């Protein structure tokens, strides 16, 4: 048996070497080509298009290289492709969900409602778009976890692209005590927005009096900012509002109970008075 194997190996050595070279050189070369595509088109087209183009070149090229190696080895491709066609029909019936995700992925690629790097909200999921594939979209959460969302889900339901546009508006609800002057509150909020480095001058910050709450005058403070400055603006703005309110004597109410005499006066003074103990009468 060893002699027959050696005979077969000697007769097919050239074919084996050719197939090995074809696979050993062709597949790494395709991966290098995908790298060159990502590197060369990085500043010319979107990240989404680069990713799909590089993966398409690698997948299609790998299929061609493998088929060439099989043909070189003497495998009849007609029979192989016929068997693959029958198997493909069977797999197609069993993988209707994957086919639906594939078609949905093509629609997402064509429509381009979001791109790699955008912040996406879908249901309870929120994160930065990490990759866009033909079957699913991957999100990277802020605590560095991966979320996989099937493309069919994104096509059938609504989602929010938080960072689609270059500027955003931050809506902050602020309440002040009823005794405070409303014009003074509006003036302070405008000054805080003007002095903050991350607030845009145009469009102007929106300050709206929302109404009379249970225990506060309710305002909506909505400055505009560049989408990359969200964290910096929120942290600095809330700190500056608190400092200015404290400096101006503006009260931010918190849950408590106060008695008033029907007008904006000071609370009733409450004093606990101890009563003298009354001696009990002795029993006769």
C-alpha positions as CSV (number, residue, x, y, z in Angstrom):
1,X,0.0,0.0,0.0
2,X,2.9,2.3,0.8
3,X,4.4,1.6,-2.7
4,X,1.1,2.5,-4.4
5,X,0.8,5.7,-2.4
6,X,4.4,6.6,-3.4
7,X,3.6,5.9,-7.0
8,X,0.5,8.1,-6.9
9,X,2.4,10.8,-5.1
10,X,5.1,10.7,-7.8
11,X,2.6,10.9,-10.6
12,X,0.7,13.8,-9.1
13,X,3.5,15.7,-7.5
14,X,3.3,18.5,-10.1
15,X,-0.5,18.8,-9.6
16,X,-0.2,18.9,-5.8
17,X,2.5,21.6,-5.9
18,X,0.5,23.6,-8.4
19,X,-2.6,23.5,-6.2
20,X,-0.6,24.3,-3.1
21,X,1.0,27.3,-4.7
22,X,-2.4,28.4,-6.0
23,X,-4.0,28.3,-2.6
24,X,-0.9,29.3,-0.6
25,X,-0.2,32.4,-2.8
26,X,-3.7,33.3,-4.0
27,X,-5.6,33.4,-0.7
28,X,-3.0,35.6,1.2
29,X,-2.8,37.8,-1.9
30,X,-6.5,38.4,-1.8
31,X,-6.3,39.3,1.8
32,X,-3.5,41.8,1.0
33,X,-5.6,43.2,-1.8
34,X,-8.5,43.8,0.7
35,X,-6.1,45.6,3.0
36,X,-4.9,47.8,0.1
37,X,-8.5,48.6,-0.8
38,X,-9.2,49.7,2.8
39,X,-6.0,51.7,2.9
40,X,-6.3,53.3,-0.5
41,X,-10.0,54.3,-0.3
42,X,-10.0,55.4,3.4
43,X,-10.3,59.1,2.7
44,X,-12.2,58.9,-0.6
45,X,-15.4,56.9,0.2
46,X,-17.4,56.0,3.3
47,X,-16.3,53.3,5.7
48,X,-19.3,51.3,4.9
49,X,-18.5,51.1,1.2
50,X,-14.9,50.3,1.9
51,X,-15.9,47.4,4.2
52,X,-18.3,45.9,1.7
53,X,-16.0,46.3,-1.3
54,X,-13.0,44.7,0.5
55,X,-15.1,41.8,1.8
56,X,-16.7,41.3,-1.6
57,X,-13.2,41.1,-3.3
58,X,-11.9,38.6,-0.7
59,X,-15.0,36.4,-0.8
60,X,-15.4,36.3,-4.6
61,X,-11.7,35.9,-5.2
62,X,-11.4,33.1,-2.6
63,X,-14.2,31.2,-4.3
64,X,-12.5,31.6,-7.7
65,X,-9.1,30.5,-6.4
66,X,-10.7,27.4,-4.7
67,X,-12.5,26.4,-7.8
68,X,-9.3,26.8,-9.9
69,X,-7.5,24.6,-7.4
70,X,-10.2,21.9,-7.6
71,X,-10.2,22.0,-11.4
72,X,-6.4,21.7,-11.4
73,X,-6.8,18.6,-9.1
74,X,-9.1,17.0,-11.7
75,X,-12.4,17.5,-9.9
76,X,-15.3,17.7,-12.3
77,X,-16.8,21.1,-11.6
78,X,-20.0,20.4,-13.4
79,X,-21.0,17.6,-11.1
80,X,-19.8,19.6,-8.1
81,X,-21.8,22.7,-9.1
82,X,-24.9,20.6,-9.8
83,X,-24.7,19.0,-6.3
84,X,-24.1,22.5,-4.9
85,X,-27.2,23.8,-6.7
86,X,-29.4,21.0,-5.2
87,X,-27.9,21.6,-1.8
88,X,-28.5,25.3,-2.2
89,X,-32.2,24.9,-2.8
90,X,-32.5,22.7,0.3
91,X,-30.6,25.2,2.3
92,X,-32.6,28.1,0.9
93,X,-35.8,26.6,2.3
94,X,-34.2,26.1,5.6
95,X,-32.7,29.5,5.8
96,X,-35.5,31.9,4.8
97,X,-34.6,34.2,7.8
98,X,-31.0,34.5,6.5
99,X,-32.3,35.3,3.0
100,X,-34.6,37.9,4.5
101,X,-31.7,39.5,6.4
102,X,-29.6,39.4,3.2
103,X,-32.2,41.3,1.2
104,X,-32.8,43.7,4.1
105,X,-29.0,44.3,4.2
106,X,-29.0,45.2,0.5
107,X,-31.8,47.7,1.1
108,X,-29.8,49.2,4.0
109,X,-26.7,49.5,1.9
110,X,-28.6,51.2,-0.9
111,X,-30.5,53.6,1.4
112,X,-27.6,54.3,3.7
113,X,-29.6,55.6,6.7
114,X,-26.5,55.3,8.9
115,X,-22.8,54.6,8.5
116,X,-19.9,53.1,10.5
117,X,-19.2,55.4,13.5
118,X,-22.8,56.7,13.9
119,X,-24.6,56.3,17.2
120,X,-27.7,54.2,16.7
121,X,-30.8,53.6,18.9
122,X,-33.0,50.6,18.1
123,X,-35.5,49.6,20.7
124,X,-33.6,49.2,24.0
125,X,-30.2,48.9,22.1
126,X,-27.9,51.8,21.8
127,X,-24.3,52.0,20.6
128,X,-21.8,53.0,18.0
129,X,-22.1,51.3,14.6
130,X,-19.1,48.9,14.5
131,X,-19.7,47.1,11.2
132,X,-22.4,46.7,8.6
133,X,-22.7,43.3,7.1
134,X,-25.1,41.6,4.7
135,X,-26.9,39.8,7.5
136,X,-26.6,42.0,10.5
137,X,-25.4,45.3,11.9
138,X,-23.0,45.3,14.9
139,X,-23.1,47.9,17.6
140,X,-20.4,48.6,20.1
141,X,-21.9,49.9,23.4
142,X,-20.3,52.6,25.5
143,X,-19.1,49.9,28.0
144,X,-17.4,48.0,25.1
145,X,-19.9,45.3,24.5
146,X,-21.1,44.0,21.1
147,X,-24.7,44.0,20.0
148,X,-25.8,42.2,16.9
149,X,-29.0,43.4,15.3
150,X,-30.4,41.4,12.3
151,X,-30.9,43.6,9.2
152,X,-34.6,42.5,9.0
153,X,-35.2,44.0,12.4
154,X,-33.9,47.4,11.3
155,X,-36.0,47.3,8.1
156,X,-39.2,46.4,9.8
157,X,-39.0,48.7,12.8
158,X,-38.0,52.3,13.5
159,X,-34.6,53.3,14.7
160,X,-32.8,56.6,15.5
161,X,-29.5,57.8,14.1
162,X,-28.4,60.1,16.9
163,X,-25.3,61.5,15.1
164,X,-26.6,61.8,11.5
165,X,-26.3,65.6,11.4
166,X,-23.2,67.6,12.4
167,X,-25.0,69.6,15.2
168,X,-27.5,68.5,17.8
169,X,-29.7,70.1,20.5
170,X,-29.6,69.1,24.1
171,X,-32.9,69.4,26.0
172,X,-32.4,70.0,29.8
173,X,-35.4,70.3,32.1
174,X,-34.9,72.8,34.9
175,X,-37.2,73.7,37.7
176,X,-37.0,76.7,40.1
177,X,-39.0,77.7,43.1
178,X,-42.3,79.7,42.6
179,X,-40.8,82.7,44.5
180,X,-38.1,83.2,41.8
181,X,-38.4,85.9,39.1
182,X,-38.9,84.2,35.7
183,X,-37.0,86.9,33.8
184,X,-34.0,86.6,36.0
185,X,-34.0,82.8,35.4
186,X,-34.1,83.3,31.7
187,X,-31.3,85.9,31.8
188,X,-29.0,83.6,33.8
189,X,-29.6,80.7,31.4
190,X,-28.8,82.8,28.4
191,X,-25.6,84.1,30.1
192,X,-24.5,80.5,30.9
193,X,-25.0,79.5,27.3
194,X,-23.1,82.5,26.0
195,X,-20.1,81.8,28.3
196,X,-19.9,78.0,27.6
197,X,-17.3,77.1,25.0
198,X,-19.3,74.2,23.6
199,X,-22.6,76.0,23.1
200,X,-23.2,77.2,19.5
201,X,-24.2,80.9,18.9
202,X,-26.2,79.9,15.9
203,X,-28.8,78.5,16.2
204,X,-29.4,80.3,19.4
205,X,-30.2,78.4,22.6
206,X,-33.9,77.7,23.1
207,X,-35.4,78.6,26.5
208,X,-39.0,77.7,26.9
209,X,-41.3,78.1,30.0
210,X,-43.1,74.8,30.1
211,X,-45.6,75.5,32.8
212,X,-46.5,75.4,36.5
213,X,-45.4,72.1,38.0
214,X,-46.4,70.6,41.3
215,X,-43.6,72.3,43.2
216,X,-41.6,74.4,40.6
217,X,-41.7,76.7,37.6
218,X,-40.6,74.4,34.8
219,X,-38.2,75.5,32.0
220,X,-36.7,73.7,29.1
221,X,-33.1,74.8,28.4
222,X,-32.0,73.6,24.9
223,X,-28.6,74.7,23.6
224,X,-27.2,73.6,20.3
225,X,-23.7,71.9,20.0
226,X,-21.4,70.0,17.7
227,X,-22.2,66.3,17.9
228,X,-18.7,65.4,19.2
229,X,-19.1,67.7,22.2
230,X,-22.0,65.9,23.9
231,X,-20.3,64.8,27.1
232,X,-18.2,67.9,27.5
233,X,-21.2,70.2,27.1
234,X,-23.5,68.3,29.5
235,X,-21.0,68.1,32.3
236,X,-19.9,71.7,32.0
237,X,-23.3,73.2,31.4
238,X,-25.1,71.5,34.4
239,X,-22.2,72.5,36.7
240,X,-22.3,76.1,35.5
241,X,-26.1,76.4,35.9
242,X,-25.9,75.1,39.5
243,X,-23.0,77.6,40.3
244,X,-24.9,80.6,38.8
245,X,-28.1,79.7,40.6
246,X,-26.3,79.4,43.9
247,X,-24.6,82.8,43.3
248,X,-27.8,84.5,42.3
249,X,-29.8,82.9,45.1
250,X,-32.1,81.0,42.8
251,X,-33.6,78.0,44.5
252,X,-33.9,74.6,42.8
253,X,-36.7,72.9,44.6
254,X,-36.5,69.4,45.9
255,X,-39.2,67.2,47.5
256,X,-40.2,68.8,50.9
257,X,-43.3,70.1,52.6
258,X,-43.7,73.8,53.4
259,X,-46.7,75.7,54.9
260,X,-47.7,79.0,53.3
261,X,-50.3,81.6,54.3
262,X,-51.8,81.7,50.8
263,X,-49.1,84.0,49.3
264,X,-45.3,83.9,48.6
265,X,-44.3,84.5,52.3
266,X,-41.9,82.8,54.6
267,X,-43.0,79.4,56.0
268,X,-44.9,79.4,59.3
269,X,-42.5,79.0,62.2
270,X,-43.1,75.7,63.9
271,X,-42.1,75.3,67.6
272,X,-42.4,72.2,69.7
273,X,-43.6,73.2,73.2
274,X,-43.5,70.7,76.1
275,X,-46.5,70.7,78.4
276,X,-46.1,70.2,82.1
277,X,-46.9,66.8,83.4
278,X,-50.3,66.7,85.2
279,X,-50.1,64.6,88.3
280,X,-52.5,61.8,88.4
281,X,-55.1,61.7,91.1
282,X,-54.7,59.0,93.6
283,X,-57.4,56.3,93.9
284,X,-59.5,56.4,97.0
